[in-house]
Amino acid sequence: MLKTFSFLGAVLVVGVMASGCAGPEKKLGRGLNNTFEIVRGGEFRRSMEQTALFDSPNVGYTTGAVKGFHRTLARTGLGLYEVITAPFPPYDAKPSGYLAAKPVYPASYQPRLIESTTFATDESIGFSGGDIVPYIPGSRFRIFDN
């Protein structure tokens, strides 16, 4: 009995070491990113913007809001699913016909690095520009953009 447990333990360790963790790590990160979509609100803002541009400005605030809320809940559910199933294959993201694999942003906003000394390009003057609070619209502080 003891030999069986030690053999199974050795097989398990070899299996874990041989498989690597790049796939589960990527899937877990993508899942966490999608899970926080309900806080980020990118799908909501993008749906309202795209509906107003392509359908009509009149329905941007109504139909776009409903569509954005629905897509936000769908992406949050997709994120929860990926977090729960992160240890199990498949690890690659296959975009469905409804949601892209990665989170989306409105066309009027492209995310950049947050303002932090970690990403600062010029610490000698004390700041480098960037998004101070990127999840709040209009909080952009850009000095070094060309």
N, C-alpha and C positions, 0 to 999 in steps of 0.2 A: 504494500500500500504506500509506504513512504517513497519507494523508488518511482512509483507512478506519479506521485505529486511532484517530485523533483524533476522528472522528465518533462511533465506538462509545463512546469514553471520555466524550464530551460527553453522549451519550444516557444512559449509565449514571449519570453524576453528576446529570443532571436527574431521572432516574427515582428515585434514592435521595432526593433533596431533596423531590420531590413526594409521595412515599409516606409520609413521616413515620416516626417510630419508636415511637409509642405502642403499637401492636399487638404488635410483636415484644418490646418492653420488658416489657409486661405478661405476655406468654406466657413469657418467660424467667424473670421473677420468680416466677410461679406454678409453673413447672417446678422451679426451685431449691428453693422452699418444699416442694414435694411430694417432691423427691429426698431431702431430709433428714428425711423422715418416719421412716425407720428409726432415726434418732438420737433424734428427738422422742418417738416412741412414743404419739402421741395416738390413732391408730386402735386400737392394742393395748389401751390402757386403756379406751377407750370401748366396744369390743366386749366386754371382760370385764364392765364395769359393766352394759351393756344386757342381756347374756345372763343375768346374775345377777338383774336386776330383772324381766325379762319372761318368762324360761323357768323358772329355779329357781336358788336360791343354790348348790345342789349341783353344778350343771354350769357355774357361772360361772368356776371356775378351770380347768376342763378344756376344755369345748367353747368357751367364751369365749376362752381363750388360743389355741386352734388357729385359731379364726375371726379373732382379732385379728392373729395372725402372718400369716395369708393376706392379710388386707386391707392390712397394713403393706407386704408385698412388692408387692402390686398397686399401691398408691399410689406406692411408690418407682419401680416400673417406669414408671408413668404420668408421673412427674416426669422421669425420664431421657428418655423419648420427647419431652416438651415442650421440654426443654433442647436436644435435637438438632434438633428441627424448629422452633425459635423463629424463624428468619428467614423461614419459609415460611408462607403463609396456610393455613387459617383461624386467626385470632388469638383469637376469642372462645371462652370455655370453655363447652362443652355438657355438662352433667352426664349421665352415663350412668345406667342403672338400678342399677348396682352401687356406683359411687363418686361422691361429690359433687365438684364442680370444685375446691372449696377444702378445705383440711385441716379435720378435725373435732377436737373436744375432748370429754372426758367431760362429762356434764351437771353434775357436781359441781364443775367447774372452768371458769371463764371467764378467758381470758388478759387481761392488762392490760399496761401499759408496764413495762419493767424499771426498776429503781432506777438512775438515772443523772442526772448534772448536765445532760445534754441535755434531759431531760424534766422536770426538777425544777420544781415550781411555787413553791417557797419556798426560795431559796438562803440566806436570811439566817440560818436556824437550822441549816443544814448537811445536812438530809435532808428528804425529802418523802414517804416511804413508797412502797411498790410491791413488786414481785417482785425479790428479790435474785438468785436463780438459778431462773428460772421453769421450767426443765426438770426440776428435782428436786422431787417432790411434798412438800408441807409446808414449803416455804421461803418462805412469805409473811410479809411484814413490812408490816402495814397500820396506819397511824396515822390518816390523814385520811379513811377511808371512813366514810360516814354510813349 
